[in-house]
Amino acid sequence: MYVMRLFVAIELTKQIKKQLAEVCQEIEFIKASWVNPDNIHLTLKFLGEVDEGLLPKIKSSLNKALKDTTTLTLTITDFGAFPSPKKARVFWVGTQKSEELKSIANKIGDALVPLGFEKEKRSFKAHLTIARLRAIKDITTQLKKLKPINQEILVKEVVLFKSKLSPKGAVYDKLLVVPLKNIL
């Protein structure tokens, strides 16, 4: 039995990744593990460790769930932290609230429940993880200094990724690309 670490996400354009990398160079957090700009993505569903025998069913479920889903535009906005700026562990950039994006995340979650994946208990919070802080830190002051990005991105596809963890960071491989219907 071969196990893979999987997640479903929206991949960003090279232009957006470059812009995020530039913004991150201006930010100073002590003891933070910065995400490689090439790996920044918007996770829709983290599947975790999955037996490779389940992969065909996952692909089929994702294709069915998203077959009538149309492209959408998202706006990357301001910065934040989980669980809160005063007790930050994860530094992120968010998106404008999008019912379409929330609907896509719910479709994916619902489609994978019959395969044994748990439905997400928390409400979907669209974000791009930028850094993981090695210790809890109050970053309220740093966040106030950051200007919102306000950059639109056109979401044309959803991707199933395999993630391999290595000492140099995660390496992502695309296992499935589900194109969204273009309504323009």
N, C-alpha and C positions, 0 to 999 in steps of 0.2 A: 504494500500500500504506500503510495506516494502522496504526501500532503503538500498543499500549496497555500500560501497566504494571499487572499484575494480581496479586492475592493472594486466598487463601481463608482466611476467619477466622471467629471467633465474636465477635459484637458484644456489648458489655456494656450493661447497663441504665443509664439516666440516674442512678439512685441510686448504683450502684457507681462510675460516672465521677465523680460529685460527691464521694464519699468519698475516692477516690484523689486528686482535686484538693486536698482539704483536707489530706490527709497530705503531699502534695508541697510545700505552702506552708510546712510546718514544717522542711523539709530544706534544707540549704545545701550546694551543690556549686559550686565555682568553675568558671566557663567551661563550663557545661552547656547543651545545647540541649534544653529540656523539650518533651515531646510535649503537644500541645493535649489536654486531658482528653476532649474530644469525639471525638478520634481514637484513644484507647486501645482496643486490641482484642487478641485472642489469635490470633495467626497459626497456621494449620494447615499452609499450604503457600504459599510465595512463588513465583510463576510468572515474574516479571520482565517484560521487554519481549516482547509477544506480538502477532503479526499478527492484525488483527481478523477475518480470514477463518477463523481457527481457533476463534473464540468459540462458534459453534453446537455444535461437537464438544465443547468444554470443558464447556458447560452440560449437554449430554446425558450426558457421562461422569460428571459430578458427581451428577446426578439418579439415574442408575443405581447408582452406587457407594453412595449414601446412602439408597436407597429403603426398606431394612428397618432402618435405624438408629434407635434409640430415644433419647428425651430422656435427659439425665443431669444430675446435680448436681455442680458443682465447688466446691471451697473455695479462695478466694484466701487465701494464707497470708503468708509472710514475704518480705523483700526480699533481693536479691542483685545480683551484677554479673558481666558477661562481660568478658574471659575468666576473671577472678577478682577478688575484692575488692581484692587488692594491686595489680593492674594493670587497674583498671576502665576500660572504654570505654563500656559500656552498663549503665545502672542499671535494674533490673526488679523486679517483684513476681511471685512464683511461685504455683503452685497445688499443692494436695496431689496426690501421685502418683495418676493415674487410668488404669487399663488401658483403660477405655471411650474416654477421650479419645485415648489413644495409638492405639487401634484405628481411630478415625475418621480420624486423621492418616494412618495407613498405608493405609486404604481409598482416601483421596483421592490419595495419592502413587501407589499401584498403578494406579488408574484413569487417571491422566494419562501414565503411561509410554508407552503405545501412540501418544500424540499427540506424542511427542518430548521430553517433560519428563523430566529425570533423576530417578532415585530418590534420596531424601535419604541421604547417606552417614553423617551424624551421627544419633545417637539423638535422638528427639523430646524436647525439653525445654519443657514448657508454661510460658510466661511472658508478662507484659504489659510491654512496653518503656515506661519512664517518662521516661528522659532519655538522651541521648548526650553523653558527655563529650568536650570538644574536645581534650583531651590526656589521656594515660594518667595515672591518679591512684590513690593508695591510699586507699580509702574504708572500710577495715575498721572504724575507730573510729566513723564515722557510722552504719554498718550496725548495730553493736551497740546503738546508742541507740534504734533503731526497734522499735516493738512490732508483732508480727504482726497482720494485719488480721482473719483468721479470719471471712471473710464468704462465705456460700454463694450461688451463682448457679445458676439453672436454665437449662440450655442447651436451647433449643427449636428452634434453626435454625442452619444454616451458610450463610455469605454469600460470594459471589464479588464482590470489590470491584475497581473501577478506581481507580488512584491517580494524581492529577495533582500534580506537584511545582510549587510556586510559592515566591516569595520569602517569603511569609507562612506557609509550611508546606504540608503535603500536604492535598489536598482529595480526599475519598473519595466515589465514587458506587457504589451497589449495582447490580450487573448481574443478579444471580440470588440468590434466597433459597430455600434448600432446607429445608422444614420437616421436623423429625424426628418420628417416631411417638411419640405420647403413650401411655404404658403405664399411667398412673394412672387 
